[in-house]
């Protein structure tokens, strides 16, 4: 079979490429790992012992650090994951010692509409099936740790409802006086199950639980997933695990996992999950897959631990931030880099002509429906108009003081005039521009992009945060809204305003980072508004505290912490060859 992405589905290409992939032992040799640092899960996936590696390479200088982000996503997709893998392959073609660090996909979008985010065409992370279906069990560990906290919370509420203080004291329990109307956590599962967003639990007798409203969020929105993303080591994770606020008592004081005495057991579930997973590109470069928090409802970054290892083992490290630069890059910039201390050398902004047409006025595509024929016809006017979104985000990257490289992710329907329009307007905005054909040609199609990234990394930069942690919380929210999203200001619901004032008055909470929750489909809080709109204000309806992860979470618009499953989900096309056991239909 010829690996031709114009003729075969991604899963078919991955299946064929997997016939010639390297074993984890070969990858470990290439990385210079000692035998005891490799923890195999079969022959083609492994965990790696982060602590031993970091101890051995403690004094080695870090390699170059590159973040891949994108324009504001549209239903067409921009190919950010594909570009990340393609850039790793392109740098490999240039003879560079390069490592990719990417997130683990959630089962929700994998079985719904987005796919597994393994890349596409000739730029994929393989083997595809374990990548897409649970990998080495990290998300399962997160679900167990998170839901154990919910078990501890709900059982404690039941016991406090059923027993007086004297009886509780006999059981070595002190009344926490939890307010059932101020429970912050929900249960989690790793699917998009909209029917579980709002539930009533504890029905039955007094031994069947405490009856109250509750619900489910998707696993990758869990604070524990965010902790896996930002923790530097096991000690750091253990400390963070005890700070998770699960509820408030009736006097308004936070109730934490440490108060429930469940934080140690939660950490026990997570010990193995703290080791990153080793996989590879279709061309054999190593890829560390670790952590997978959503970007629109969490921090949206792969782990700091994986980056730390990669920066010691590689000369170039290519990571990816979820969704567009207004969300994923902003959190990479102001949260992940602040927590890790790592300084990026360059950022890649991915754009497609098709998506720019959508931002410029073309009919917004509906997933699962045929693409409007206008997307295959030249329309330079739409492209130029849509490039306003790209230019806005180029300027966002420049505000961080680092060097933007625009990647025009090529499609065969793009015309020379449309590509030239993007190149001209992006260069005018001060970015390097590269046309890349990695989807069609793999690393050979990404050498122009690789060269542009190498140039950007060799240029000194002046990386700086948008705000300091001493900046008042409302000022930080306004800075992000105005400087990153392009809003004229911020409006708060009465509940959100009360919460933000209380947080500003708390010496500890006021110094936490700021992790915005917003739709990924628009610079605004309205997913239907495309381009780079002017004259609008951001609406904050709620604000949560992720004290363990180290940030507060302002929620804009009507974003849901549990996505819904569409009418034509991907699971309808996933099956198994009963003769070989191979999974078919993943993408």
NORCORUR-V746640 format. One record per residue. N is the residue number from 1. RES is the residue in one letter. PHI is phi in whole degrees, 0 to 359 (NA if undefined). PSI is psi in whole degrees, -180 to 180 (999 if undefined). Layout:
n->{N & N}
res->{RES & RES}
phi->{PHI & PHI}
psi->{PSI & PSI}
This chain:
n->{1 & 2 & 3 & 4 & 5 & 6 & 7 & 8 & 9 & 10 & 11 & 12 & 13 & 14 & 15 & 16 & 17 & 18 & 19 & 20 & 21 & 22 & 23 & 24 & 25 & 26 & 27 & 28 & 29 & 30 & 31 & 32 & 33 & 34 & 35 & 36 & 37 & 38 & 39 & 40 & 41 & 42 & 43 & 44 & 45 & 46 & 47 & 48 & 49 & 50 & 51 & 52 & 53 & 54 & 55 & 56 & 57 & 58 & 59 & 60 & 61 & 62 & 63 & 64 & 65 & 66 & 67 & 68 & 69 & 70 & 71 & 72 & 73 & 74 & 75 & 76 & 77 & 78 & 79 & 80 & 81 & 82 & 83 & 84 & 85 & 86 & 87 & 88 & 89 & 90 & 91 & 92 & 93 & 94 & 95 & 96 & 97 & 98 & 99 & 100 & 101 & 102 & 103 & 104 & 105 & 106 & 107 & 108 & 109 & 110 & 111 & 112 & 113 & 114 & 115 & 116 & 117 & 118 & 119 & 120 & 121 & 122 & 123 & 124 & 125 & 126 & 127 & 128 & 129 & 130 & 131 & 132 & 133 & 134 & 135 & 136 & 137 & 138 & 139 & 140 & 141 & 142 & 143 & 144 & 145 & 146 & 147 & 148 & 149 & 150 & 151 & 152 & 153 & 154 & 155 & 156 & 157 & 158 & 159 & 160 & 161 & 162 & 163 & 164 & 165 & 166 & 167 & 168 & 169 & 170 & 171 & 172 & 173 & 174 & 175 & 176 & 177 & 178 & 179 & 180 & 181 & 182 & 183 & 184 & 185 & 186 & 187 & 188 & 189 & 190 & 191 & 192 & 193 & 194 & 195 & 196 & 197 & 198 & 199 & 200 & 201 & 202 & 203 & 204 & 205 & 206 & 207 & 208 & 209 & 210 & 211 & 212 & 213 & 214 & 215 & 216 & 217 & 218 & 219 & 220 & 221 & 222 & 223 & 224 & 225 & 226 & 227 & 228 & 229 & 230 & 231 & 232 & 233 & 234 & 235 & 236 & 237 & 238 & 239 & 240 & 241 & 242 & 243 & 244 & 245 & 246 & 247 & 248 & 249 & 250 & 251 & 252 & 253 & 254 & 255 & 256 & 257 & 258 & 259 & 260 & 261 & 262 & 263 & 264 & 265 & 266 & 267 & 268 & 269 & 270 & 271 & 272 & 273 & 274 & 275 & 276 & 277 & 278 & 279 & 280 & 281 & 282 & 283 & 284 & 285 & 286 & 287 & 288 & 289 & 290 & 291 & 292 & 293 & 294 & 295 & 296 & 297 & 298 & 299 & 300 & 301 & 302 & 303 & 304 & 305 & 306 & 307 & 308 & 309 & 310 & 311 & 312 & 313 & 314 & 315 & 316 & 317 & 318 & 319 & 320 & 321 & 322 & 323 & 324 & 325 & 326 & 327 & 328 & 329 & 330 & 331 & 332 & 333 & 334 & 335 & 336 & 337 & 338 & 339 & 340 & 341 & 342 & 343 & 344 & 345 & 346 & 347 & 348 & 349 & 350 & 351 & 352 & 353 & 354 & 355 & 356 & 357 & 358 & 359 & 360 & 361 & 362 & 363 & 364 & 365 & 366 & 367 & 368 & 369 & 370 & 371 & 372 & 373 & 374 & 375 & 376 & 377 & 378 & 379 & 380 & 381 & 382 & 383 & 384 & 385 & 386 & 387 & 388 & 389 & 390 & 391 & 392 & 393 & 394 & 395 & 396 & 397 & 398 & 399 & 400 & 401 & 402 & 403 & 404 & 405 & 406 & 407 & 408 & 409 & 410 & 411 & 412 & 413 & 414 & 415 & 416 & 417 & 418 & 419 & 420 & 421 & 422 & 423 & 424 & 425 & 426 & 427 & 428 & 429 & 430 & 431 & 432 & 433 & 434 & 435 & 436 & 437 & 438 & 439 & 440 & 441 & 442 & 443 & 444 & 445 & 446 & 447 & 448 & 449 & 450 & 451 & 452 & 453 & 454 & 455 & 456 & 457 & 458 & 459 & 460 & 461 & 462 & 463 & 464 & 465 & 466 & 467 & 468 & 469 & 470 & 471 & 472 & 473 & 474 & 475 & 476 & 477 & 478 & 479 & 480 & 481 & 482 & 483 & 484 & 485 & 486 & 487 & 488 & 489 & 490 & 491 & 492 & 493 & 494 & 495 & 496 & 497 & 498 & 499 & 500 & 501 & 502 & 503 & 504 & 505 & 506 & 507 & 508 & 509 & 510 & 511 & 512 & 513 & 514 & 515 & 516 & 517 & 518 & 519 & 520 & 521 & 522 & 523 & 524 & 525 & 526 & 527 & 528 & 529 & 530 & 531 & 532 & 533 & 534 & 535 & 536 & 537 & 538 & 539 & 540 & 541 & 542 & 543 & 544 & 545 & 546 & 547 & 548 & 549 & 550 & 551 & 552 & 553 & 554 & 555 & 556 & 557 & 558 & 559 & 560 & 561 & 562 & 563 & 564 & 565 & 566 & 567 & 568 & 569 & 570 & 571 & 572 & 573 & 574 & 575 & 576 & 577 & 578 & 579 & 580 & 581 & 582 & 583 & 584 & 585 & 586 & 587}
res->{X & X & X & X & X & X & X & X & X & X & X & X & X & X & X & X & X & X & X & X & X & X & X & X & X & X & X & X & X & X & X & X & X & X & X & X & X & X & X & X & X & X & X & X & X & X & X & X & X & X & X & X & X & X & X & X & X & X & X & X & X & X & X & X & X & X & X & X & X & X & X & X & X & X & X & X & X & X & X & X & X & X & X & X & X & X & X & X & X & X & X & X & X & X & X & X & X & X & X & X & X & X & X & X & X & X & X & X & X & X & X & X & X & X & X & X & X & X & X & X & X & X & X & X & X & X & X & X & X & X & X & X & X & X & X & X & X & X & X & X & X & X & X & X & X & X & X & X & X & X & X & X & X & X & X & X & X & X & X & X & X & X & X & X & X & X & X & X & X & X & X & X & X & X & X & X & X & X & X & X & X & X & X & X & X & X & X & X & X & X & X & X & X & X & X & X & X & X & X & X & X & X & X & X & X & X & X & X & X & X & X & X & X & X & X & X & X & X & X & X & X & X & X & X & X & X & X & X & X & X & X & X & X & X & X & X & X & X & X & X & X & X & X & X & X & X & X & X & X & X & X & X & X & X & X & X & X & X & X & X & X & X & X & X & X & X & X & X & X & X & X & X & X & X & X & X & X & X & X & X & X & X & X & X & X & X & X & X & X & X & X & X & X & X & X & X & X & X & X & X & X & X & X & X & X & X & X & X & X & X & X & X & X & X & X & X & X & X & X & X & X & X & X & X & X & X & X & X & X & X & X & X & X & X & X & X & X & X & X & X & X & X & X & X & X & X & X & X & X & X & X & X & X & X & X & X & X & X & X & X & X & X & X & X & X & X & X & X & X & X & X & X & X & X & X & X & X & X & X & X & X & X & X & X & X & X & X & X & X & X & X & X & X & X & X & X & X & X & X & X & X & X & X & X & X & X & X & X & X & X & X & X & X & X & X & X & X & X & X & X & X & X & X & X & X & X & X & X & X & X & X & X & X & X & X & X & X & X & X & X & X & X & X & X & X & X & X & X & X & X & X & X & X & X & X & X & X & X & X & X & X & X & X & X & X & X & X & X & X & X & X & X & X & X & X & X & X & X & X & X & X & X & X & X & X & X & X & X & X & X & X & X & X & X & X & X & X & X & X & X & X & X & X & X & X & X & X & X & X & X & X & X & X & X & X & X & X & X & X & X & X & X & X & X & X & X & X & X & X & X & X & X & X & X & X & X & X & X & X & X & X & X & X & X & X & X & X & X & X & X & X & X & X & X & X & X & X & X & X & X & X & X & X & X & X & X & X & X & X & X & X & X & X & X & X & X & X & X & X & X & X & X & X & X & X & X & X}
phi->{NA & 279 & 281 & 247 & 292 & 281 & 244 & 231 & 288 & 304 & 294 & 291 & 295 & 299 & 299 & 289 & 295 & 295 & 295 & 245 & 285 & 283 & 284 & 294 & 290 & 292 & 298 & 296 & 299 & 298 & 280 & 80 & 279 & 282 & 304 & 285 & 274 & 258 & 239 & 294 & 242 & 88 & 265 & 234 & 223 & 212 & 265 & 233 & 282 & 298 & 294 & 294 & 294 & 294 & 295 & 290 & 254 & 308 & 269 & 282 & 297 & 285 & 281 & 285 & 239 & 235 & 254 & 255 & 226 & 200 & 293 & 301 & 298 & 236 & 300 & 283 & 80 & 252 & 77 & 292 & 295 & 299 & 293 & 302 & 293 & 298 & 294 & 302 & 293 & 295 & 295 & 297 & 297 & 274 & 79 & 273 & 279 & 235 & 227 & 263 & 231 & 228 & 278 & 280 & 285 & 273 & 296 & 300 & 292 & 300 & 265 & 246 & 229 & 275 & 88 & 268 & 61 & 269 & 99 & 192 & 59 & 265 & 232 & 229 & 267 & 230 & 288 & 290 & 296 & 296 & 304 & 275 & 242 & 95 & 50 & 259 & 95 & 299 & 292 & 298 & 298 & 296 & 298 & 294 & 296 & 295 & 290 & 297 & 298 & 292 & 298 & 299 & 293 & 290 & 291 & 297 & 298 & 298 & 295 & 292 & 285 & 276 & 238 & 277 & 297 & 294 & 292 & 299 & 297 & 296 & 266 & 63 & 240 & 254 & 297 & 268 & 57 & 292 & 276 & 295 & 270 & 231 & 274 & 273 & 271 & 238 & 288 & 229 & 210 & 260 & 224 & 271 & 236 & 296 & 289 & 255 & 301 & 230 & 224 & 245 & 237 & 84 & 293 & 119 & 274 & 291 & 267 & 259 & 112 & 260 & 285 & 195 & 286 & 207 & 171 & 239 & 243 & 284 & 305 & 284 & 266 & 297 & 298 & 292 & 297 & 296 & 296 & 301 & 290 & 254 & 294 & 272 & 194 & 295 & 300 & 297 & 298 & 299 & 295 & 295 & 298 & 280 & 264 & 296 & 273 & 265 & 193 & 234 & 277 & 288 & 262 & 95 & 273 & 292 & 249 & 252 & 298 & 295 & 299 & 277 & 57 & 245 & 294 & 294 & 294 & 298 & 296 & 301 & 294 & 257 & 302 & 291 & 295 & 288 & 276 & 296 & 260 & 256 & 226 & 204 & 282 & 296 & 255 & 91 & 282 & 288 & 227 & 265 & 250 & 200 & 69 & 205 & 291 & 304 & 268 & 281 & 232 & 204 & 276 & 70 & 230 & 290 & 282 & 296 & 302 & 297 & 298 & 300 & 295 & 299 & 293 & 275 & 270 & 244 & 275 & 228 & 236 & 248 & 246 & 224 & 253 & 294 & 59 & 281 & 293 & 292 & 249 & 296 & 295 & 301 & 284 & 301 & 295 & 263 & 245 & 299 & 293 & 293 & 291 & 274 & 81 & 281 & 250 & 287 & 263 & 197 & 227 & 255 & 256 & 270 & 216 & 241 & 300 & 300 & 292 & 294 & 299 & 298 & 293 & 268 & 129 & 294 & 304 & 291 & 295 & 250 & 306 & 90 & 256 & 302 & 289 & 302 & 304 & 298 & 288 & 259 & 249 & 296 & 208 & 295 & 298 & 298 & 298 & 298 & 296 & 294 & 294 & 302 & 294 & 298 & 296 & 303 & 281 & 303 & 293 & 297 & 299 & 295 & 295 & 282 & 83 & 246 & 265 & 278 & 239 & 274 & 257 & 276 & 282 & 286 & 239 & 293 & 275 & 293 & 257 & 300 & 295 & 292 & 297 & 297 & 295 & 296 & 299 & 297 & 288 & 291 & 295 & 298 & 279 & 98 & 250 & 289 & 227 & 224 & 270 & 233 & 237 & 294 & 301 & 274 & 237 & 68 & 300 & 299 & 277 & 247 & 289 & 297 & 296 & 301 & 297 & 295 & 292 & 301 & 299 & 296 & 292 & 279 & 268 & 297 & 227 & 234 & 299 & 207 & 282 & 288 & 212 & 262 & 291 & 280 & 293 & 306 & 302 & 296 & 294 & 297 & 300 & 293 & 298 & 296 & 298 & 275 & 278 & 257 & 273 & 89 & 283 & 272 & 170 & 229 & 244 & 243 & 292 & 304 & 294 & 296 & 295 & 297 & 293 & 292 & 294 & 294 & 293 & 295 & 276 & 268 & 302 & 279 & 295 & 295 & 260 & 286 & 291 & 236 & 244 & 285 & 250 & 205 & 304 & 273 & 271 & 203 & 295 & 271 & 268 & 248 & 296 & 274 & 265 & 257 & 74 & 230 & 292 & 242 & 59 & 214 & 234 & 275 & 254 & 259 & 260 & 202 & 209 & 253 & 242 & 252 & 294 & 292 & 287 & 99 & 207 & 261 & 232 & 287 & 251 & 256 & 68 & 253 & 300 & 256 & 279 & 234 & 295 & 256 & 271 & 281 & 282 & 232 & 285 & 297 & 297 & 294 & 247 & 264 & 207 & 231 & 284 & 288 & 278 & 257 & 80 & 283 & 277 & 246 & 93 & 291 & 213}
psi->{130 & 133 & 79 & 105 & -14 & -13 & -20 & 152 & 160 & -43 & -32 & -40 & -44 & -43 & -40 & -43 & -32 & -19 & -26 & 15 & 160 & 151 & 163 & -23 & -39 & -42 & -41 & -41 & -43 & -36 & -13 & 28 & 145 & 157 & -42 & -10 & -11 & 128 & 84 & 142 & 76 & -162 & -14 & 1 & 140 & 158 & 158 & 141 & 98 & -39 & -44 & -40 & -47 & -34 & -43 & -33 & 21 & -41 & 0 & 136 & 152 & 153 & -175 & 144 & 121 & 131 & 135 & 124 & -162 & 172 & 172 & 124 & 152 & 170 & -15 & -24 & 148 & -10 & 37 & -46 & -40 & -42 & -38 & -50 & -40 & -40 & -40 & -44 & -40 & -42 & -34 & -40 & -28 & 9 & 17 & 145 & 99 & 145 & 138 & 146 & 114 & 168 & 154 & 136 & 153 & 145 & -24 & -64 & -29 & -41 & 8 & -95 & -22 & -30 & -174 & -1 & 38 & 4 & -160 & 166 & -129 & 15 & 83 & 156 & 129 & 162 & 139 & -41 & -52 & -36 & -42 & -28 & 65 & -18 & -122 & 14 & 12 & -44 & -35 & -41 & -40 & -43 & -42 & -43 & -46 & -50 & -25 & -39 & -39 & -37 & -45 & -41 & -52 & -35 & -37 & -42 & -40 & -47 & -40 & -29 & -36 & -28 & 150 & 175 & -35 & -42 & -41 & -41 & -36 & -27 & 12 & 37 & 140 & 135 & 125 & -16 & 47 & 135 & 114 & -16 & -2 & 45 & 122 & -33 & 155 & 171 & 161 & 154 & 159 & 43 & 164 & 97 & 83 & -25 & -11 & 6 & -42 & 120 & 165 & 127 & 170 & 17 & 148 & -152 & -178 & -15 & 3 & 14 & 179 & 121 & 124 & 165 & 144 & -156 & -179 & 145 & 165 & 146 & -38 & -3 & -2 & 144 & -29 & -36 & -41 & -39 & -42 & -35 & -37 & -13 & 140 & -27 & -178 & -40 & -45 & -44 & -44 & -42 & -43 & -36 & -32 & -10 & -3 & 125 & 115 & -27 & -177 & 149 & 179 & -9 & 0 & 5 & 144 & 145 & 122 & 171 & -32 & -39 & -34 & -5 & 38 & -6 & -35 & -45 & -36 & -43 & -35 & -36 & -23 & -2 & -52 & -33 & -19 & -16 & 126 & 160 & 138 & 124 & -157 & 160 & 171 & -17 & 11 & 7 & 146 & 144 & 128 & 121 & 116 & 127 & 154 & 46 & 135 & 153 & -34 & -20 & 13 & -158 & -22 & 29 & 147 & 175 & 150 & -38 & -47 & -42 & -43 & -44 & -49 & -40 & -22 & -35 & -24 & 158 & -27 & 135 & 125 & 115 & 174 & 138 & 139 & 143 & -157 & 174 & -23 & -24 & -69 & -48 & -40 & -39 & -35 & -47 & -55 & -14 & -63 & -48 & -30 & -44 & -39 & -29 & 1 & 142 & 121 & 148 & -24 & 161 & 138 & 127 & 114 & 136 & 148 & 151 & -41 & -46 & -35 & -34 & -41 & -44 & -23 & -1 & -8 & 153 & 134 & 122 & 152 & 118 & 135 & -11 & 154 & 143 & 136 & 133 & -22 & -23 & -17 & 4 & 144 & 132 & 86 & -32 & -46 & -42 & -47 & -42 & -45 & -25 & -13 & -37 & -44 & -47 & -40 & -43 & -27 & -44 & -32 & -47 & -41 & -30 & -25 & -8 & 13 & 171 & 114 & 138 & 119 & 125 & 114 & 104 & 105 & 141 & 152 & -17 & -9 & 142 & 160 & -39 & -39 & -44 & -42 & -35 & -43 & -46 & -45 & -47 & -35 & -42 & -37 & -31 & -2 & 21 & 150 & 151 & 137 & 136 & 128 & 137 & 41 & -34 & -40 & -35 & 1 & -144 & -35 & -31 & -5 & 11 & -33 & -42 & -44 & -43 & -41 & -39 & -42 & -44 & -45 & -39 & -29 & -10 & 130 & 150 & 175 & 64 & 133 & 149 & 157 & -31 & 161 & 157 & -15 & -12 & 133 & 145 & -46 & -33 & -40 & -46 & -41 & -38 & -45 & -45 & -44 & -46 & -27 & -48 & -25 & 20 & 162 & -14 & -171 & 137 & 143 & 141 & 158 & -41 & -45 & -39 & -41 & -41 & -43 & -34 & -41 & -39 & -40 & -28 & -13 & 117 & -33 & -51 & -33 & -18 & 4 & 158 & 178 & 115 & 100 & 141 & 119 & 154 & 142 & -9 & 0 & 153 & -25 & -174 & 9 & 112 & -14 & -10 & 120 & -177 & -143 & 77 & 155 & 167 & 57 & 163 & 145 & 134 & 121 & 118 & -20 & 168 & 126 & 165 & 116 & 72 & -32 & -43 & -24 & 26 & 160 & 158 & 90 & 133 & 119 & 141 & -153 & 30 & 140 & 140 & -10 & 105 & 166 & 156 & 135 & 177 & -18 & 69 & 160 & -28 & -17 & -19 & 5 & 133 & -178 & 135 & 112 & -14 & -42 & -19 & 3 & 139 & 134 & 150 & -4 & 150 & 999}
